Amino acid sequence: MALKLTIGKGDKIIMSDGVVIDLIHIGAKNSGQVTLAFEAPQEIRINAIFQDSRKQFKRLKGERDGNRH
């Protein structure tokens, strides 16, 4: 089951284990993009799955190189 929320700029979602998701930017009208900030304890891993495989590969390459985003 998924939870769907409608939130606005500056709103936050607080989850268990100290995870906070903050909506910090809403893209241009009809762009379909938002910018989120995630705060979590270091031991909690945050992964993104992109529809565009080029973005996914770029993210995975950065992790292999030791750059955690």
OpenMM code with the backbone's topology and positions (N, CA, C; nanometers):
from openmm import Vec3, app, unit

residues = "MET ALA LEU LYS LEU THR ILE GLY LYS GLY ASP LYS ILE ILE MET SER ASP GLY VAL VAL ILE ASP LEU ILE HIS ILE GLY ALA LYS ASN SER GLY GLN VAL THR LEU ALA PHE GLU ALA PRO GLN GLU ILE ARG ILE ASN ALA ILE PHE GLN ASP SER ARG LYS GLN PHE LYS ARG LEU LYS GLY GLU ARG ASP GLY ASN ARG HIS".split()
positions = [
    Vec3(0.0844, -0.1176, 0.0000),
    Vec3(0.0000, 0.0000, 0.0000),
    Vec3(0.0888, 0.1238, 0.0000),
    Vec3(0.0515, 0.2232, -0.0784),
    Vec3(0.1270, 0.3474, -0.0874),
    Vec3(0.0465, 0.4612, -0.0267),
    Vec3(0.1161, 0.5564, 0.0277),
    Vec3(0.0538, 0.6769, 0.0810),
    Vec3(0.0842, 0.7897, -0.0163),
    Vec3(-0.0180, 0.8582, -0.0648),
    Vec3(0.0011, 0.9713, -0.1544),
    Vec3(-0.0394, 1.0979, -0.0805),
    Vec3(0.0491, 1.1965, -0.0837),
    Vec3(0.0249, 1.3232, -0.0151),
    Vec3(0.0376, 1.4383, -0.1128),
    Vec3(-0.0381, 1.5420, -0.0902),
    Vec3(-0.0200, 1.6665, -0.1629),
    Vec3(0.0374, 1.7650, -0.0624),
    Vec3(0.1589, 1.8128, -0.0909),
    Vec3(0.2244, 1.9056, 0.0007),
    Vec3(0.2739, 2.0266, -0.0781),
    Vec3(0.3049, 2.1321, -0.0065),
    Vec3(0.3524, 2.2544, -0.0698),
    Vec3(0.4949, 2.2863, -0.0280),
    Vec3(0.5522, 2.3846, -0.0958),
    Vec3(0.6892, 2.4273, -0.0675),
    Vec3(0.7035, 2.4610, 0.0807),
    Vec3(0.8081, 2.4098, 0.1424),
    Vec3(0.8330, 2.4334, 0.2842),
    Vec3(0.7705, 2.3297, 0.3755),
    Vec3(0.6799, 2.2475, 0.3217),
    Vec3(0.6202, 2.1405, 0.4020),
    Vec3(0.7216, 2.0289, 0.4230),
    Vec3(0.7073, 1.9578, 0.5324),
    Vec3(0.7980, 1.8470, 0.5651),
    Vec3(0.7181, 1.7219, 0.5938),
    Vec3(0.7792, 1.6099, 0.5666),
    Vec3(0.7238, 1.4801, 0.6025),
    Vec3(0.8212, 1.4195, 0.7023),
    Vec3(0.7722, 1.3816, 0.8183),
    Vec3(0.8566, 1.3227, 0.9219),
    Vec3(0.8227, 1.1749, 0.9312),
    Vec3(0.9247, 1.0921, 0.9163),
    Vec3(0.9066, 0.9474, 0.9192),
    Vec3(0.9760, 0.8914, 1.0426),
    Vec3(0.9599, 0.7629, 1.0635),
    Vec3(1.0249, 0.6988, 1.1777),
    Vec3(1.1763, 0.6988, 1.1599),
    Vec3(1.2469, 0.6673, 1.2645),
    Vec3(1.3934, 0.6579, 1.2653),
    Vec3(1.4622, 0.7900, 1.2330),
    Vec3(1.3949, 0.9020, 1.2560),
    Vec3(1.4589, 1.0318, 1.2377),
    Vec3(1.4714, 1.0774, 1.0940),
    Vec3(1.3906, 1.0248, 1.0027),
    Vec3(1.3960, 1.0633, 0.8626),
    Vec3(1.2988, 1.1790, 0.8396),
    Vec3(1.3494, 1.2874, 0.7812),
    Vec3(1.2673, 1.4039, 0.7495),
    Vec3(1.2844, 1.4343, 0.6005),
    Vec3(1.1721, 1.4524, 0.5304),
    Vec3(1.1732, 1.4880, 0.3892),
    Vec3(1.1140, 1.6272, 0.3782),
    Vec3(1.1871, 1.7168, 0.3130),
    Vec3(1.1479, 1.8569, 0.3036),
    Vec3(1.1319, 1.8945, 0.1568),
    Vec3(1.0159, 1.9484, 0.1193),
    Vec3(0.9946, 1.9965, -0.0168),
    Vec3(1.0520, 2.1372, -0.0249),
    Vec3(1.1628, 2.1530, -0.0999),
    Vec3(1.2299, 2.2829, -0.1000),
    Vec3(1.2117, 2.3623, -0.2289),
    Vec3(1.1691, 2.2961, -0.3373),
    Vec3(1.1495, 2.3704, -0.4622),
    Vec3(1.0482, 2.2987, -0.5495),
    Vec3(0.9607, 2.3754, -0.6094),
    Vec3(0.8657, 2.3219, -0.7062),
    Vec3(0.9053, 2.3786, -0.8420),
    Vec3(0.9260, 2.2899, -0.9401),
    Vec3(0.9703, 2.3315, -1.0729),
    Vec3(0.8683, 2.4192, -1.1430),
    Vec3(0.9051, 2.4622, -1.2626),
    Vec3(0.8167, 2.5444, -1.3441),
    Vec3(0.6845, 2.4721, -1.3673),
    Vec3(0.5814, 2.5485, -1.3899),
    Vec3(0.4482, 2.4924, -1.4103),
    Vec3(0.4522, 2.3815, -1.5150),
    Vec3(0.3923, 2.2696, -1.4827),
    Vec3(0.3834, 2.1513, -1.5692),
    Vec3(0.5168, 2.0830, -1.5967),
    Vec3(0.6230, 2.1175, -1.5212),
    Vec3(0.7515, 2.0497, -1.5428),
    Vec3(0.7516, 1.9117, -1.4787),
    Vec3(0.6679, 1.8940, -1.3768),
    Vec3(0.6616, 1.7652, -1.3092),
    Vec3(0.7790, 1.7392, -1.2166),
    Vec3(0.8572, 1.8424, -1.1862),
    Vec3(0.9746, 1.8223, -1.1022),
    Vec3(0.9634, 1.9006, -0.9721),
    Vec3(1.0114, 1.8385, -0.8662),
    Vec3(1.0243, 1.9040, -0.7365),
    Vec3(1.1631, 1.8726, -0.6828),
    Vec3(1.2093, 1.9534, -0.5904),
    Vec3(1.3368, 1.9265, -0.5248),
    Vec3(1.3076, 1.8934, -0.3796),
    Vec3(1.3566, 1.7783, -0.3374),
    Vec3(1.3365, 1.7312, -0.2012),
    Vec3(1.4699, 1.7274, -0.1286),
    Vec3(1.4673, 1.7552, 0.0007),
    Vec3(1.5852, 1.7394, 0.0859),
    Vec3(1.5535, 1.6292, 0.1866),
    Vec3(1.6470, 1.5372, 0.2044),
    Vec3(1.6295, 1.4261, 0.2971),
    Vec3(1.7286, 1.4415, 0.4110),
    Vec3(1.6782, 1.4315, 0.5331),
    Vec3(1.7635, 1.4286, 0.6516),
    Vec3(1.7418, 1.2924, 0.7161),
    Vec3(1.8523, 1.2232, 0.7447),
    Vec3(1.8417, 1.0909, 0.8062),
    Vec3(1.9722, 1.0593, 0.8777),
    Vec3(1.9639, 0.9754, 0.9797),
    Vec3(2.0877, 0.9297, 1.0426),
    Vec3(2.1771, 0.8623, 0.9385),
    Vec3(2.3068, 0.8698, 0.9583),
    Vec3(2.4026, 0.8204, 0.8601),
    Vec3(2.3838, 0.6717, 0.8291),
    Vec3(2.3353, 0.5935, 0.9241),
    Vec3(2.3217, 0.4499, 0.9012),
    Vec3(2.2004, 0.4143, 0.8138),
    Vec3(2.1146, 0.5122, 0.7859),
    Vec3(1.9994, 0.4864, 0.6987),
    Vec3(2.0375, 0.5212, 0.5559),
    Vec3(2.0263, 0.4235, 0.4699),
    Vec3(2.0621, 0.4415, 0.3289),
    Vec3(1.9404, 0.4955, 0.2530),
    Vec3(1.9639, 0.5950, 0.1681),
    Vec3(1.8581, 0.6529, 0.0855),
    Vec3(1.8943, 0.6264, -0.0595),
    Vec3(1.8055, 0.5607, -0.1313),
    Vec3(1.8286, 0.5281, -0.2724),
    Vec3(1.7222, 0.5944, -0.3578),
    Vec3(1.7595, 0.6275, -0.4793),
    Vec3(1.6638, 0.6808, -0.5768),
    Vec3(1.6603, 0.5865, -0.6960),
    Vec3(1.5427, 0.5673, -0.7512),
    Vec3(1.5269, 0.4870, -0.8721),
    Vec3(1.4720, 0.5801, -0.9790),
    Vec3(1.5487, 0.6007, -1.0846),
    Vec3(1.5116, 0.6930, -1.1904),
    Vec3(1.4524, 0.6185, -1.3090),
    Vec3(1.3547, 0.6803, -1.3747),
    Vec3(1.2991, 0.6223, -1.4966),
    Vec3(1.4011, 0.6283, -1.6093),
    Vec3(1.4831, 0.7323, -1.6108),
    Vec3(1.5857, 0.7503, -1.7135),
    Vec3(1.7095, 0.6714, -1.6717),
    Vec3(1.7402, 0.5655, -1.7442),
    Vec3(1.8517, 0.4780, -1.7058),
    Vec3(1.9854, 0.5507, -1.7063),
    Vec3(1.9994, 0.6578, -1.7839),
    Vec3(2.1266, 0.7333, -1.7841),
    Vec3(2.1480, 0.7998, -1.6481),
    Vec3(2.0402, 0.8517, -1.5879),
    Vec3(2.0513, 0.9104, -1.4543),
    Vec3(2.0833, 0.8033, -1.3513),
    Vec3(2.0214, 0.6878, -1.3657),
    Vec3(2.0452, 0.5788, -1.2716),
    Vec3(2.1912, 0.5355, -1.2774),
    Vec3(2.2435, 0.5214, -1.3993),
    Vec3(2.3832, 0.4795, -1.4146),
    Vec3(2.4773, 0.5834, -1.3553),
    Vec3(2.4490, 0.7117, -1.3796),
    Vec3(2.5336, 0.8187, -1.3261),
    Vec3(2.5365, 0.8115, -1.1734),
    Vec3(2.4217, 0.7885, -1.1107),
    Vec3(2.4135, 0.7779, -0.9644),
    Vec3(2.4942, 0.6585, -0.9140),
    Vec3(2.4782, 0.5433, -0.9789),
    Vec3(2.5507, 0.4243, -0.9360),
    Vec3(2.7011, 0.4410, -0.9540),
    Vec3(2.7453, 0.5066, -1.0617),
    Vec3(2.8870, 0.5309, -1.0840),
    Vec3(2.9437, 0.6165, -0.9708),
    Vec3(2.8690, 0.7189, -0.9285),
    Vec3(2.9145, 0.8047, -0.8191),
    Vec3(2.9321, 0.7273, -0.6900),
    Vec3(2.8434, 0.6311, -0.6630),
    Vec3(2.8560, 0.5492, -0.5423),
    Vec3(2.9790, 0.4603, -0.5504),
    Vec3(3.0066, 0.4050, -0.6668),
    Vec3(3.1262, 0.3197, -0.6821),
    Vec3(3.2524, 0.4003, -0.6630),
    Vec3(3.2493, 0.5289, -0.7025),
    Vec3(3.3652, 0.6152, -0.6891),
    Vec3(3.3795, 0.6726, -0.5476),
    Vec3(3.2857, 0.6384, -0.4594),
    Vec3(3.2923, 0.6848, -0.3219),
    Vec3(3.2192, 0.8139, -0.2941),
    Vec3(3.1438, 0.8644, -0.3927),
    Vec3(3.0673, 0.9876, -0.3734),
    Vec3(2.9250, 0.9524, -0.3380),
    Vec3(2.8860, 0.9761, -0.2146),
    Vec3(2.7485, 0.9489, -0.1726),
    Vec3(2.6689, 1.0769, -0.1832),
    Vec3(2.5588, 1.0761, -0.2583),
    Vec3(2.4760, 1.1956, -0.2783),
    Vec3(2.3626, 1.1969, -0.1818),
] * unit.nanometer
topology = app.Topology()
chain = topology.addChain("A")
for resn in residues:
    res = topology.addResidue(resn, chain)
    for name in ("N", "CA", "C"):
        topology.addAtom(name, app.Element.getBySymbol(name[0]), res)
